Amino acid sequence: MEKLNTFSILFYLKKNRVSKSGEAPIYMRITYRGKQLALSLNRSIEIDAWNTDTGAAIGNGKKSREINHYLQSTLSIIYQHYKILRENDQSFTVHDIKDLFLGVPKDKGKKVLELYREHNEKIKTLKNIDYAPATLQRYETSLRFTQDFIKRKYKKDDLYLSELNHQFMVDYEIYFKTVRKCAHNTTMKYLRNFKKIIRLAIISGYLDKDPFSNFKMRLKKVDRGFLSEEELDIIMKKEISNKRLEQIRDCFVFSCFTGLAYSDLKRLSGDHIVTGTDGGRWIKIKRMKTDNMSSIPILPISQKIIDKYKNDTYCKANNVLLPVRSNQKMNNYLHELATICEIEKNLTSHLARHTFATTVTLNNNVPVETVSKMLGHSSINMTKIYARLLDKKVGQDMKHLNDKYANVNI
C-alpha cells in the first residue's frame, strides 16, 4: 500500500532527441500511485554536462547554474502542489499534479444552477403531461431564490456541485428565514426542492455522495384551523352588497362543502360533473397537486351555488362552473369577508378544505376513509392531519356511556 502512494520526481535527458548543436532536451517524470507522466521543461543541455545520477547539470558555469536553479524551483513548485492536493484530501492523480503545474484549470464538473435549470427545462417540456403548472412554478421560484442566495453568500454567479457542504445548507436555511422571511415549514419545502436537485446530481454521477446527508429537515406541526358550524352558518347567511365579495364568499362556501383545493376549484367545469351509481350528481376530478382522483357527492348547498352561476359571463367565457379569481385576490377578499362577519380567523382558500374535512364530514360521522377518498388523498395518514374531533362530537359519542353508568353506585 505504501508503494502505491509513492510520490517522486525525476529530471532526465531525452537522449534520442539530440539537436544539431549537441544538446538534449530536459524532461521531468512525475510518479504517483504507480502512474508515471513525462513532461518537457523546455530546457536543453549538452549530454556531457549532465549528471544522470543526480539529475542535474554539472559544473559552475552560467548555463549550469541557471538550469539547476530552474530545476530546484520546479521541484519546489511541484511538491507544493502535491502538498495542497494531499491537504485537501482529494482523490487526485498524477495528471492533476501536472495540470496545477501548467496552470490548467481543473474541471470541477457540473454547477448547481446549471443542473437546476436543466431540471426545470425537463419539467417545462412535460408540463400538463407528468407535471402540473404549479410544480414548474414552484421549481422556478426555488431556482430564483437559490441564485439569489449564492450571489449574496458567495459573491458568485454559480457554484460547482463539488463545492457544496453541510454549511451551505445551514446558511441556505438561514437565508430563507431571514432574507425571504419564510416560516419554518415553508423554508423546509424550499430545502426539499433543492435536495431533489442533489439527488439528481448523485443519480447522474455528478456527485459521489450526498453532502447534506447529516442535515435534518423536519416540519413543525401546524394547526391551520377550520370554521365551526356556527361560523360557517354566519358566512353563508351574511347579506353582501358587493358582487365581487359575494362571488368570493360563494366560492369559499362551495369549497367548505366539497373540500376542493383552490387549483381544482378554479378549473372545475361541467366535464367534472357525473351521475353516480346512486343516481346522484358527483364531482370527479383529478387533483392538480397529486393527480389523485377526488370523488365528491354534490350536496344541495353546492348544487345551489353551481345553479347560481350557470349563466355568469365569466364562467361561460372560461368554461368553468364558478367565478374563481386569482388566489391572491381571493385571499384578500376573504380577509375582508372575515371582518364583516366578525370572525377572528385567517380565512384562506385552504381553510375551507380543512373545514370540509373537520366540521362538515368527520364531525358528522363520515368515516375517515370516505373523507380521504373525497379529498383525493393517497393514504389515510394524510387525511389524519385534518382529523380533529370537536368537543361536541366527543360528547355525542360518549353520551351512551353517561346513560349506561348513570345509576351505578360505588
C-alpha positions as CSV (number, residue, x, y, z in Angstrom):
1,M,0.0,0.0,0.0
2,E,2.8,2.4,0.9
3,K,4.4,1.7,-2.5
4,L,1.2,2.7,-4.3
5,N,1.2,6.1,-2.6
6,T,4.9,6.8,-3.5
7,F,5.4,10.2,-5.0
8,S,8.7,11.1,-6.8
9,I,10.1,13.4,-9.4
10,L,13.0,12.7,-11.7
11,F,14.8,15.0,-14.1
12,Y,16.4,13.3,-17.1
13,L,17.6,13.9,-20.7
14,K,15.8,12.7,-23.8
15,K,19.0,11.4,-25.5
16,N,17.2,10.2,-28.6
17,R,16.3,13.8,-29.5
18,V,19.7,15.4,-29.6
19,S,19.8,18.7,-31.6
20,K,22.4,19.6,-34.2
21,S,24.2,21.7,-31.5
22,G,24.6,18.5,-29.5
23,E,22.1,19.4,-26.8
24,A,19.4,17.1,-25.5
25,P,16.0,18.3,-24.1
26,I,15.5,18.1,-20.3
27,Y,12.3,16.2,-19.2
28,M,10.6,15.7,-15.8
29,R,9.0,12.4,-14.8
30,I,6.3,12.6,-12.1
31,T,5.4,9.3,-10.4
32,Y,2.4,8.9,-8.1
33,R,0.5,5.8,-7.1
34,G,2.3,3.7,-9.6
35,K,1.4,6.0,-12.5
36,Q,4.0,8.0,-14.5
37,L,3.8,11.1,-16.6
38,A,6.6,12.8,-18.6
39,L,6.8,16.5,-19.2
40,S,9.2,18.6,-21.3
41,L,10.7,21.5,-19.3
42,N,11.6,23.5,-22.5
43,R,15.3,23.4,-21.5
44,S,18.2,21.6,-23.1
45,I,21.9,20.9,-22.3
46,E,24.9,19.1,-23.7
47,I,24.9,15.4,-22.8
48,D,28.4,15.7,-21.3
49,A,27.3,18.5,-19.0
50,W,24.5,16.4,-17.4
51,N,24.8,14.1,-14.3
52,T,22.4,11.2,-14.7
53,D,22.8,10.1,-11.1
54,T,21.8,13.5,-9.6
55,G,19.5,14.6,-12.3
56,A,21.2,18.0,-12.6
57,A,23.7,20.0,-14.6
58,I,27.4,19.6,-14.0
59,G,29.8,22.5,-13.3
60,N,29.5,26.0,-12.0
61,G,29.1,27.8,-15.4
62,K,26.4,30.3,-16.0
63,K,24.2,27.9,-18.0
64,S,24.6,25.1,-15.5
65,R,23.7,27.4,-12.6
66,E,20.6,28.7,-14.5
67,I,19.4,25.2,-15.3
68,N,20.0,23.9,-11.7
69,H,18.2,26.9,-10.3
70,Y,15.3,26.3,-12.6
71,L,15.2,22.6,-11.7
72,Q,15.2,23.4,-7.9
73,S,12.4,25.9,-8.4
74,T,10.4,23.5,-10.4
75,L,10.9,20.8,-7.8
76,S,9.7,23.1,-5.1
77,I,6.6,24.1,-7.0
78,I,5.7,20.5,-7.8
79,Y,6.0,19.5,-4.2
80,Q,3.9,22.5,-3.1
81,H,1.1,21.4,-5.5
82,Y,1.3,17.9,-4.2
83,K,1.1,19.1,-0.6
84,I,-2.0,21.2,-1.4
85,L,-3.8,18.3,-3.1
86,R,-3.0,16.0,-0.1
87,E,-4.2,18.5,2.5
88,N,-7.5,18.9,0.7
89,D,-7.9,15.1,0.8
90,Q,-8.8,14.9,-2.8
91,S,-8.7,11.8,-4.8
92,F,-6.2,13.2,-7.2
93,T,-4.0,11.7,-9.9
94,V,-0.6,12.4,-11.4
95,H,-2.4,14.4,-14.1
96,D,-3.9,16.7,-11.5
97,I,-0.3,17.5,-10.3
98,K,0.7,18.2,-13.9
99,D,-2.3,20.4,-14.5
100,L,-1.6,22.5,-11.4
101,F,2.0,23.0,-12.5
102,L,0.9,24.1,-16.0
103,G,-1.9,26.2,-14.7
104,V,-4.6,24.2,-16.4
105,P,-8.0,24.9,-14.8
106,K,-9.3,21.8,-13.1
107,D,-12.7,20.6,-14.4
108,K,-14.8,20.6,-11.3
109,G,-17.8,19.1,-13.1
110,K,-21.4,20.3,-13.1
111,K,-22.6,23.5,-11.5
112,V,-25.5,23.9,-9.1
113,L,-27.7,26.4,-11.0
114,E,-26.7,24.8,-14.3
115,L,-28.2,21.5,-13.2
116,Y,-31.2,23.2,-11.6
117,R,-32.0,24.9,-15.0
118,E,-31.7,21.6,-16.8
119,H,-34.1,20.0,-14.3
120,N,-36.6,22.8,-14.7
121,E,-36.4,22.6,-18.5
122,K,-37.3,19.0,-18.4
123,I,-40.4,19.8,-16.2
124,K,-41.3,22.5,-18.7
125,T,-41.4,20.1,-21.6
126,L,-43.6,17.7,-19.5
127,K,-45.9,20.4,-18.2
128,N,-49.6,19.2,-18.2
129,I,-48.3,15.7,-19.0
130,D,-46.3,14.5,-16.0
131,Y,-46.2,17.8,-14.1
132,A,-48.8,20.4,-13.1
133,P,-48.1,24.0,-14.0
134,A,-47.9,24.8,-10.3
135,T,-45.0,22.3,-9.9
136,L,-43.0,24.2,-12.6
137,Q,-43.7,27.5,-11.0
138,R,-42.5,26.1,-7.6
139,Y,-39.2,25.0,-9.0
140,E,-38.7,28.2,-11.0
141,T,-39.2,30.2,-7.8
142,S,-36.8,27.9,-5.9
143,L,-34.2,28.3,-8.7
144,R,-34.5,32.1,-8.5
145,F,-34.1,32.1,-4.7
146,T,-31.1,29.7,-4.9
147,Q,-29.5,32.0,-7.4
148,D,-30.0,35.0,-5.2
149,F,-28.6,33.1,-2.2
150,I,-25.4,32.1,-4.0
151,K,-25.0,35.7,-5.2
152,R,-25.4,37.1,-1.7
153,K,-23.4,34.5,0.2
154,Y,-20.6,33.5,-2.1
155,K,-20.5,36.6,-4.5
156,K,-20.6,34.2,-7.4
157,D,-23.0,33.5,-10.3
158,D,-22.9,29.8,-9.6
159,L,-21.2,27.1,-7.5
160,Y,-19.8,23.7,-8.5
161,L,-21.7,20.8,-7.0
162,S,-18.3,19.6,-5.6
163,E,-18.1,22.8,-3.5
164,L,-21.3,22.0,-1.6
165,N,-21.1,21.0,2.0
166,H,-23.1,20.9,5.3
167,Q,-22.5,24.6,6.0
168,F,-24.1,25.5,2.6
169,M,-27.4,24.0,3.8
170,V,-27.2,25.7,7.2
171,D,-26.7,29.1,5.6
172,Y,-29.4,28.3,3.0
173,E,-31.9,27.7,5.7
174,I,-31.0,30.9,7.4
175,Y,-31.4,32.8,4.1
176,F,-35.0,31.7,3.8
177,K,-35.9,32.5,7.4
178,T,-34.2,36.0,7.4
179,V,-33.9,37.4,3.9
180,R,-37.1,35.8,2.5
181,K,-39.0,36.0,5.8
182,C,-40.3,32.4,5.3
183,A,-41.9,30.4,8.1
184,H,-40.2,27.2,9.2
185,N,-42.3,24.8,7.2
186,T,-42.1,27.0,4.1
187,T,-38.4,27.0,4.4
188,M,-38.3,23.2,4.7
189,K,-40.3,22.9,1.5
190,Y,-37.7,25.1,-0.4
191,L,-34.9,23.0,1.1
192,R,-36.6,19.8,-0.1
193,N,-36.8,21.2,-3.6
194,F,-33.1,21.7,-3.5
195,K,-32.5,18.2,-2.1
196,K,-34.2,16.8,-5.2
197,I,-31.5,18.6,-7.3
198,I,-28.8,16.9,-5.2
199,R,-30.4,13.5,-5.6
200,L,-30.5,14.2,-9.4
201,A,-26.8,15.0,-9.2
202,I,-26.0,11.8,-7.4
203,I,-28.0,9.7,-9.8
204,S,-26.4,11.4,-12.8
205,G,-22.9,10.7,-11.4
206,Y,-22.0,14.4,-10.7
207,L,-21.7,13.7,-7.0
208,D,-20.5,10.5,-5.3
209,K,-22.4,11.1,-2.1
210,D,-25.0,13.5,-0.6
211,P,-23.1,16.4,1.0
212,F,-26.3,17.1,3.1
213,S,-26.8,13.5,4.4
214,N,-26.4,14.7,8.0
215,F,-28.7,17.8,7.6
216,K,-32.1,17.1,9.1
217,M,-35.3,18.6,7.7
218,R,-38.3,18.4,10.0
219,L,-41.7,20.0,9.5
220,K,-43.3,21.6,12.6
221,K,-46.9,20.6,13.4
222,V,-49.2,23.4,12.3
223,D,-52.9,23.8,13.0
224,R,-54.3,25.6,10.0
225,G,-57.6,26.0,11.7
226,F,-61.2,25.5,10.5
227,L,-64.6,27.1,10.8
228,S,-67.1,25.9,13.3
229,E,-70.7,25.1,12.2
230,E,-71.8,28.5,13.7
231,E,-69.1,30.4,11.9
232,L,-69.8,28.7,8.6
233,D,-73.5,29.5,9.1
234,I,-72.8,33.2,9.7
235,I,-70.8,33.4,6.4
236,M,-73.5,31.6,4.4
237,K,-76.3,33.8,5.7
238,K,-74.5,37.1,5.5
239,E,-76.1,39.7,3.3
240,I,-73.4,41.1,0.9
241,S,-74.0,44.0,-1.4
242,N,-70.6,43.9,-3.1
243,K,-70.9,41.5,-6.1
244,R,-67.2,40.5,-6.2
245,L,-67.2,39.8,-2.5
246,E,-70.4,37.8,-2.8
247,Q,-68.8,35.7,-5.5
248,I,-65.7,35.0,-3.4
249,R,-68.0,34.1,-0.4
250,D,-69.9,31.6,-2.6
251,C,-66.7,30.0,-4.0
252,F,-65.4,29.7,-0.4
253,V,-68.6,28.1,0.8
254,F,-68.5,25.7,-2.1
255,S,-65.0,24.6,-1.0
256,C,-66.3,24.1,2.5
257,F,-68.9,21.6,1.2
258,T,-66.7,19.9,-1.4
259,G,-63.2,20.0,0.1
260,L,-61.7,21.2,-3.3
261,A,-58.4,22.9,-3.2
262,Y,-58.0,26.3,-4.9
263,S,-56.3,25.0,-8.0
264,D,-59.0,22.4,-8.6
265,L,-61.9,24.8,-7.7
266,K,-60.6,27.3,-10.3
267,R,-60.7,24.8,-13.2
268,L,-63.9,23.0,-12.2
269,S,-66.1,22.6,-15.3
270,G,-69.2,20.7,-16.4
271,D,-66.9,17.9,-17.6
272,H,-66.2,17.1,-14.0
273,I,-69.8,16.5,-13.1
274,V,-71.1,13.0,-13.5
275,T,-74.1,10.9,-12.4
276,G,-73.0,8.4,-9.8
277,T,-74.2,4.8,-9.3
278,D,-76.5,6.1,-6.6
279,G,-78.2,8.3,-9.2
280,G,-76.9,11.5,-7.6
281,R,-74.6,14.1,-9.1
282,W,-70.9,13.8,-8.3
283,I,-67.7,15.8,-8.8
284,K,-65.0,13.6,-10.3
285,I,-61.7,15.5,-10.7
286,K,-58.0,14.6,-10.7
287,R,-56.2,16.9,-8.3
288,M,-53.7,19.2,-9.8
289,K,-51.3,18.7,-7.0
290,T,-51.1,14.9,-6.8
291,D,-53.0,13.7,-9.9
292,N,-55.2,11.6,-7.4
293,M,-58.9,11.3,-8.2
294,S,-61.3,13.1,-5.9
295,S,-64.9,11.7,-5.8
296,I,-67.3,14.1,-4.1
297,P,-71.1,13.8,-3.9
298,I,-72.7,17.2,-4.6
299,L,-74.7,18.4,-1.6
300,P,-77.8,20.6,-2.0
301,I,-75.9,23.8,-1.0
302,S,-73.2,23.0,-3.5
303,Q,-75.7,22.5,-6.3
304,K,-77.4,25.8,-5.4
305,I,-74.1,27.6,-5.9
306,I,-73.5,25.9,-9.2
307,D,-77.0,26.8,-10.4
308,K,-76.5,30.4,-9.3
309,Y,-73.6,30.9,-11.7
310,K,-74.7,28.8,-14.7
311,N,-75.3,32.0,-16.7
312,D,-72.4,34.0,-15.3
313,T,-70.4,35.8,-18.1
314,Y,-67.0,34.9,-16.7
315,C,-68.0,31.2,-16.2
316,K,-69.3,30.9,-19.7
317,A,-66.2,32.6,-21.3
318,N,-63.8,30.4,-19.4
319,N,-65.9,27.2,-19.4
320,V,-65.9,26.8,-15.6
321,L,-68.7,26.4,-13.1
322,L,-67.6,29.1,-10.6
323,P,-66.1,32.7,-11.0
324,V,-62.9,31.9,-9.1
325,R,-60.4,34.7,-9.4
326,S,-56.6,34.7,-8.6
327,N,-55.6,33.1,-5.3
328,Q,-54.2,36.4,-4.1
329,K,-57.4,38.3,-4.8
330,M,-59.4,35.5,-3.3
331,N,-57.5,35.6,-0.1
332,N,-57.6,39.4,0.1
333,Y,-61.4,39.3,-0.3
334,L,-61.6,36.5,2.3
335,H,-59.9,38.7,4.8
336,E,-62.5,41.4,4.2
337,L,-65.2,38.8,4.5
338,A,-63.9,37.7,7.9
339,T,-64.0,41.3,9.0
340,I,-67.6,42.0,8.1
341,C,-68.7,38.6,9.5
342,E,-66.8,39.4,12.7
343,I,-64.9,36.1,12.5
344,E,-61.4,36.3,14.1
345,K,-59.8,33.7,11.9
346,N,-57.5,33.9,9.0
347,L,-59.8,32.9,6.2
348,T,-57.9,31.3,3.3
349,S,-58.9,29.1,0.4
350,H,-57.1,26.2,2.2
351,L,-59.0,26.8,5.4
352,A,-62.2,25.8,3.5
353,R,-60.7,22.4,2.8
354,H,-60.0,21.9,6.5
355,T,-63.5,23.0,7.3
356,F,-64.9,20.4,4.9
357,A,-62.8,17.6,6.5
358,T,-63.4,18.6,10.1
359,T,-66.7,20.4,10.6
360,V,-68.7,19.2,7.6
361,T,-67.7,15.5,7.4
362,L,-65.6,13.9,10.2
363,N,-67.7,15.6,13.0
364,N,-70.9,14.4,11.3
365,N,-69.9,10.8,11.5
366,V,-68.5,10.5,8.0
367,P,-65.7,7.8,8.2
368,V,-62.2,9.0,7.7
369,E,-61.8,6.5,4.8
370,T,-64.6,8.2,3.0
371,V,-63.2,11.7,3.7
372,S,-59.9,10.5,2.4
373,K,-61.5,9.5,-0.9
374,M,-63.3,12.8,-1.3
375,L,-60.1,14.8,-0.5
376,G,-58.1,12.8,-3.1
377,H,-55.5,11.6,-0.6
378,S,-53.3,8.7,-1.5
379,S,-53.3,7.4,2.1
380,I,-55.3,7.6,5.3
381,N,-52.3,9.1,7.1
382,M,-52.6,12.2,5.0
383,T,-56.3,12.6,6.0
384,K,-55.5,12.2,9.7
385,I,-53.8,15.6,9.6
386,Y,-57.3,17.0,9.1
387,A,-59.0,14.6,11.6
388,R,-59.6,16.9,14.6
389,L,-62.7,16.0,16.5
390,L,-64.7,18.7,18.2
391,D,-65.8,18.6,21.8
392,K,-69.4,18.4,20.6
393,K,-68.7,15.3,18.6
394,V,-66.8,13.7,21.5
395,G,-69.7,14.5,23.8
396,Q,-72.2,12.8,21.4
397,D,-70.0,9.7,21.1
398,M,-69.8,9.4,24.9
399,K,-73.5,10.0,25.6
400,H,-74.4,6.4,25.7
401,L,-71.8,5.8,28.4
402,N,-73.4,8.5,30.5
403,D,-76.7,6.7,30.3
404,K,-75.1,3.3,30.9
405,Y,-73.2,4.3,34.1
406,A,-75.7,6.9,35.4
407,N,-77.2,4.7,38.1
408,V,-74.0,2.8,39.2
409,N,-73.4,3.0,43.0
410,I,-69.9,2.8,44.5
